[in-house]
Amino acid sequence: MRLDDRFEDLVGSLAGFYRTWFVALGLDLGLLAALREAGTGGVSVGDLANRTNLAPGMVARWAWGAAAHELVVLADDRVALPEDVAAILLDPDRPEHLGGQFQFAATGSLDFGELPAVFRDGSPAATRPDRYRVAIERLTVQDIAVFFQEVLPAIPQLVADLVPGSRILDVHCGGGRWLIALARRFPGTILDGVEFEPDSVARARSAVDAAGLGDRIRVEPGDVTSLGHPGEFTLAYFQYALHQLADPVAALRSGIATLRPGGWLVALDWYLPTDPDELVTRHSELLAGMELDELVSGTSLVTRSEALGWFEGAGVATPQLIDLPSGATAIVARG
């Protein structure tokens, strides 16, 4: 590659870091939502400041930067949000949704000062702040959309099996967003979430109560390698979870044991590429950034082969592997 071309490539990557912050600010402060509500004609900078209760001078700086990064259109002091940008950043029910990814990337990068020490001695950061887990929950909104729009259509029999009265288990359920979404999609089902981080348990319970679903969803602290409830669940679900667990084989073995005959275990995750042709892609760039964050926490993404090895170790030799359009992968086993 010519020096000038390589320079343009690397400058684009550097600019992308700052673009992340303009997106995250636009989401966190309600600027992007206000622009979408205003319609394609946009609003003046002053009106945008009034709609978001922000300082006009700061909104003007944000609008200029967002326009420089081609997130908004700025002309004659009027700001407008293109609909394609709005759809990707503001619509959480789309598999293409990236709003949570931008918010998580901005939040996670605050802890990247720990990385040099992690690389020097291999020791993860001692703790992660609560804001980190809040950001993770924003990120998982995209995974929920992938589950509904890509995983379920690929497994129509699972949809048919989730009849009223069925029991569903979310292992390492985080803030409970998937549980709430599934309870709404499948009325009459009974759902349990198991989570080992106390702050996440508290947030999940609060979210369930706010959704008015406390009669159908129970969230409990617990050991994900010793779930109990043998033969009770129609579906046991791991979302972006197995690679974060100290003993994924034991967690899978415990999850399989919770299934009734013919029940389903589904693990949705994003896996590292193994084919050199997959390495230099936009998707791999995102995975590489996610991997840096995992290293701060003392975890790591894995390849599909490594994940399938966990299933084999748990006594599931031939699970179904489904590569999805979004780039995620579902691994499916039956009870």
C-alpha positions in Angstrom: 0.0 0.0 0.0 1.3 3.5 -0.9 2.3 5.7 2.1 -0.5 8.2 1.3 -3.1 5.5 1.1 -2.0 4.0 4.4 -2.0 7.4 6.0 -5.7 7.9 4.8 -6.6 4.5 6.2 -5.1 5.2 9.6 -6.4 8.7 9.8 -9.9 7.2 9.1 -9.4 4.8 12.0 -8.3 7.6 14.4 -11.3 9.7 13.3 -13.5 6.8 14.0 -12.5 6.9 17.7 -13.8 10.5 17.9 -16.9 9.7 15.9 -17.7 7.1 18.6 -17.8 9.9 21.2 -20.0 12.2 19.0 -22.5 9.3 18.7 -22.3 8.4 22.4 -22.9 12.0 23.4 -25.8 12.3 20.9 -27.4 9.3 22.4 -26.8 10.0 26.0 -27.9 13.6 25.8 -30.9 13.0 23.7 -29.6 15.0 20.7 -30.1 12.3 18.1 -33.6 11.4 19.4 -34.6 15.1 19.4 -33.4 15.5 15.8 -35.3 12.4 14.7 -38.5 13.7 16.3 -38.0 17.0 14.5 -38.2 15.3 11.1 -36.1 15.5 8.0 -36.3 19.3 7.9 -34.3 19.5 11.0 -34.1 22.3 13.6 -31.9 25.2 14.4 -29.1 24.8 16.8 -30.9 27.0 19.3 -34.1 24.9 19.0 -32.1 21.7 19.5 -30.6 23.2 22.6 -34.1 24.0 24.0 -35.4 20.6 23.2 -32.6 18.9 25.1 -32.1 21.5 27.9 -28.4 21.9 26.9 -26.2 24.9 26.6 -26.6 26.3 23.0 -22.8 26.9 22.6 -22.1 23.2 23.5 -24.8 22.0 21.1 -23.3 24.1 18.4 -20.0 22.4 18.9 -21.6 19.0 18.9 -23.5 19.7 15.7 -20.3 20.9 14.0 -18.4 17.8 15.0 -21.3 15.5 14.2 -21.5 17.0 10.7 -17.8 16.6 10.2 -18.2 12.9 10.9 -21.2 12.7 8.5 -23.7 11.8 11.3 -25.9 14.9 10.7 -26.4 17.5 8.0 -25.6 21.1 9.1 -26.5 24.0 6.9 -27.2 27.6 7.8 -27.4 26.8 11.5 -29.9 24.1 10.9 -29.3 20.5 11.9 -31.0 17.4 10.4 -30.5 13.7 11.0 -30.5 11.4 7.9 -33.0 8.6 8.3 -30.5 5.8 7.6 -28.3 7.1 10.5 -31.3 7.3 12.7 -32.4 3.8 11.9 -29.0 2.3 12.8 -28.4 4.4 15.9 -31.9 4.7 17.4 -33.9 1.6 16.5 -33.0 -1.1 19.1 -35.3 -3.7 17.5 -33.1 -4.0 14.4 -30.2 -6.4 14.0 -28.3 -3.5 12.4 -28.7 -1.4 15.6 -25.3 0.0 16.7 -26.4 2.6 19.2 -25.6 0.4 22.2 -22.2 -0.6 20.6 -21.2 3.1 20.3 -22.3 3.8 23.9 -20.5 0.7 25.2 -17.3 1.6 23.2 -17.2 5.1 24.7 -17.8 3.8 28.2 -15.4 0.9 27.9 -12.6 3.0 26.6 -12.6 5.0 29.8 -11.0 1.9 31.4 -8.5 1.3 28.6 -5.8 3.0 30.8 -5.5 -0.4 32.4 -4.5 -2.1 29.2 -0.7 -1.6 29.3 -0.5 -3.3 32.8 -2.8 -6.1 31.5 -0.4 -6.7 28.6 2.7 -6.5 30.7 1.7 -9.1 33.4 -1.5 -10.7 32.1 -3.5 -9.6 35.2 -6.9 -8.1 34.6 -8.3 -4.9 36.2 -9.3 -5.6 39.8 -12.8 -4.3 39.4 -15.0 -2.7 36.7 -17.3 0.2 37.7 -21.0 -0.2 37.7 -21.3 2.1 34.7 -19.5 -0.6 32.7 -22.3 -3.1 33.3 -24.9 -0.5 32.5 -23.1 0.0 29.2 -23.1 -3.8 28.6 -26.9 -3.8 28.9 -27.1 -1.1 26.2 -24.9 -3.3 24.0 -27.0 -6.4 24.5 -30.0 -4.6 23.0 -28.5 -5.5 19.6 -28.1 -9.1 20.6 -31.8 -9.2 21.6 -32.7 -8.0 18.2 -30.5 -10.6 16.6 -32.2 -13.3 18.7 -35.7 -12.3 17.6 -35.0 -11.5 14.0 -32.3 -14.1 13.1 -32.2 -16.9 15.7 -35.9 -17.6 16.0 -36.6 -17.6 12.3 -33.7 -20.2 11.9 -35.3 -22.5 14.6 -39.1 -22.4 13.9 -39.7 -25.5 16.1 -38.4 -23.6 19.1 -41.0 -20.9 18.5 -43.7 -23.6 18.3 -42.4 -25.1 21.6 -42.6 -21.8 23.6 -46.3 -22.3 24.4 -48.0 -20.8 27.5 -46.8 -22.6 30.6 -43.3 -23.2 29.2 -40.4 -22.3 31.4 -37.4 -20.4 30.1 -34.0 -19.8 31.8 -31.5 -17.0 31.0 -28.1 -17.9 32.4 -25.9 -14.9 33.4 -29.0 -12.7 32.6 -27.3 -9.3 33.4 -29.9 -6.5 33.6 -32.8 -8.7 32.5 -33.6 -7.1 29.2 -33.8 -10.3 27.3 -36.1 -11.8 29.9 -38.5 -8.9 29.6 -38.4 -8.9 25.8 -39.1 -12.7 25.7 -41.9 -12.5 28.2 -43.7 -9.9 26.0 -43.1 -12.0 22.9 -44.4 -15.2 24.4 -47.3 -14.5 26.7 -48.0 -17.1 29.4 -44.4 -18.4 29.6 -42.6 -18.4 33.0 -39.0 -17.1 33.0 -36.1 -17.4 35.4 -32.8 -15.4 35.3 -29.7 -16.4 37.1 -26.9 -13.8 37.7 -23.8 -13.9 39.9 -23.2 -10.1 40.1 -25.3 -8.5 42.8 -25.6 -5.1 41.1 -26.9 -6.7 38.0 -29.4 -8.7 40.0 -30.7 -5.5 41.5 -31.0 -3.7 38.2 -32.7 -6.8 36.6 -35.3 -7.0 39.4 -36.0 -3.3 39.2 -36.5 -3.5 35.4 -38.8 -6.5 35.7 -40.9 -4.6 38.3 -41.0 -1.5 36.1 -42.2 -3.6 33.2 -45.0 -5.1 35.4 -43.8 -8.6 34.8 -42.9 -9.6 38.3 -45.5 -12.3 38.3 -43.8 -14.2 35.4 -40.1 -13.3 35.8 -37.9 -14.3 38.7 -34.3 -13.1 38.9 -32.0 -14.8 41.5 -28.4 -14.6 42.4 -26.7 -18.0 41.9 -23.9 -20.2 40.6 -24.2 -20.6 36.9 -22.4 -24.0 37.1 -24.9 -25.4 39.6 -28.3 -24.3 38.3 -30.5 -27.0 39.7 -34.1 -27.4 38.4 -33.4 -30.7 36.5 -35.7 -31.3 33.6 -37.8 -28.2 34.0 -37.1 -25.8 31.2 -38.1 -25.7 27.5 -35.3 -23.2 26.8 -32.0 -22.4 28.5 -30.2 -19.4 27.0 -26.7 -18.0 27.1 -26.3 -14.6 25.5 -22.7 -13.3 25.1 -22.0 -15.3 28.3 -20.0 -18.5 27.9 -16.6 -16.9 27.2 -17.0 -14.7 30.3 -17.5 -17.7 32.6 -14.6 -19.3 34.6 -15.9 -22.8 33.7 -18.0 -22.7 30.6 -18.1 -26.5 30.3 -19.6 -26.8 33.8 -22.1 -24.1 33.0 -23.2 -25.9 29.8 -23.5 -29.2 31.6 -25.6 -27.6 34.2 -27.7 -25.8 31.6 -28.4 -29.0 29.6 -29.5 -30.7 32.8 -32.2 -28.1 33.3 -33.9 -29.0 30.0 -37.0 -31.2 29.8 -36.9 -33.9 27.1 -36.7 -32.2 23.7 -35.9 -28.9 25.3 -33.5 -26.4 23.8 -30.2 -24.8 24.8 -29.1 -21.8 22.7 -25.8 -20.0 23.1 -25.6 -16.7 21.1 -22.1 -15.1 20.8 -19.6 -13.4 18.5 -16.6 -15.5 17.7 -13.1 -14.7 16.6 -12.3 -15.4 12.9 -10.1 -18.4 12.0 -9.9 -17.9 8.2 -7.3 -15.3 7.2 -9.8 -13.9 4.7 -12.1 -13.1 7.6 -9.5 -11.3 9.6 -9.2 -8.0 7.6 -12.9 -7.0 7.6 -15.0 -4.3 9.3 -16.6 -7.1 11.4 -13.1 -8.2 12.6 -12.2 -4.6 13.4 -15.2 -4.5 15.8 -14.3 -7.8 17.3 -10.7 -6.7 17.9 -11.9 -3.7 19.8 -14.3 -5.9 21.8 -11.4 -8.2 22.6 -9.4 -5.4 24.1 -12.2 -4.7 26.5 -12.5 -8.4 27.4 -8.8 -8.4 28.2 -9.3 -5.6 30.8 -11.9 -7.8 32.5 -9.7 -10.9 32.4 -11.8 -12.7 29.8 -11.3 -13.3 26.0 -13.4 -14.0 22.9 -12.9 -17.5 21.4 -13.2 -19.2 18.1 -16.2 -21.3 17.0 -14.0 -24.4 17.4 -13.1 -23.5 21.0 -16.8 -23.0 21.8 -17.8 -26.3 20.2 -15.1 -27.9 22.3 -16.9 -26.7 25.4 -20.1 -28.4 24.2 -18.2 -31.6 23.6 -16.7 -31.4 27.1 -20.2 -31.0 28.5 -21.4 -34.2 26.8 -23.0 -32.5 23.7 -20.9 -33.9 20.8 -22.9 -32.6 17.8 -24.7 -29.3 18.5 -26.1 -27.3 15.6 -24.0 -24.3 14.6 -25.9 -21.4 12.9 -23.9 -18.5 11.4 -26.3 -15.5 11.3 -26.4 -12.6 8.8 -25.4 -10.1 11.5 -22.1 -11.9 12.1 -23.1 -13.5 15.3 -23.4 -17.3 15.7 -25.9 -19.4 17.6 -24.9 -22.9 18.9 -28.0 -25.0 19.5 -28.3 -28.3 21.5 -31.3 -30.4 22.5 -32.2 -32.0 25.8 
